[in-house]
Amino acid sequence: MYNSEKPTYRALALPDRVQKDSYFALKGVNQFLDYMRKRHSVRDYSSKKVSENIIASAIAAAGTAPSGANHQPWHLVAISNPEMKAEIRKAAEEEERTFYSGGGGDEWISALEPIGTGASKPHLTDAPWLIVIFAQRYGLTNSGKRYKNYYVPESVGIATGILITALHHPGLVCLEHTPNPMKFLTTMCMRPAH
């Protein structure tokens, strides 16, 4: 992560680079495609516990995502505490009530109708873990100097995609939930304004 007054670049050797001939490359990508077709977003969760180690490894995998100028402009917070999940659910449902009562606009709400979603979000307390993903609009050096992050939405989107894939790998499922606005999460997770 970029955090220096004078950034330096040091090229790293890639001893673990994967090279495959055409046959194995096509076979591998098709196996991955078949595997990813089994990925699902769900709204009903089991009460079965999920190891913190699995969540930590999935988050570490997300951190391997490419990012603009390698600034890695994301911060992920994993939450399993039932009280905090209940607080998040309460705040999210408040935002959702505003959204579903017209704040989201007719077209968007109409697009959601076939899915059957509404303001009630029990999955936020039922799921064993919530992973909150923050985009860092700009960074601060150790001395407090502000610096620009590049391609923030793209970089965070790629990291999120890798996280979803990493969670699928051990057989887990997830749901991307985006209450809007989400300012309450910044306060609850004690993140800076940027």
C-alpha positions, 0 to 999 in steps of 0.5 A: 500500500502506498504510504510513503513521502517518496514512493519507490518502485522495486520490480519483483521476480515472478518465480511462481508465474503460471504458464500453460500451453493452449490445451491446458489453458483452455481446459483450466479456464473452462473448469473455472467457468464451470465452477463459478457457474455454481456461485450464488447470491443468497438471502437465507443463511444457515446459523453454522459458524464459519471460521475466522481463518477462512474469512481472513484468507478470503480477505487476504485474497481480495488484497491481491487485486490490481489497483491504480498505482498499486495504492490498494484503495480499500479497507475491509472490515469483517464483523461477526459480533451479533450486537454490531450486526444488529446495529448495522441491520437496523441502520441499513433497514432505515435506509432501505425503507427510504429507498423502497418508499420512492427514494430509489426511483420507479425504474430501479424499484421495478427492476427489483420486483421480480427478485422480491426484495424489500426493506427487511434485511434479516440476512444481515443478522443471520449471516455468520459474517458481514464484510464491509468494504470501504473505498478509500477516495484519497490516502494520507501519508504517515506525516498526514499529507493527502495523496490521490488514489487512482481508479478507486471504483475499478480497483475496489470492484476488482478486489470485491470480485476476488473476495466473492470468488475466494468466498465461493472457493471454500463452499461459502455463499454471499450477498452483495448488499449496498444500502445507500447512503452508507455513511453509518458504516463509516462511523460504526466501523470507526473509519476515517471520512475519506 
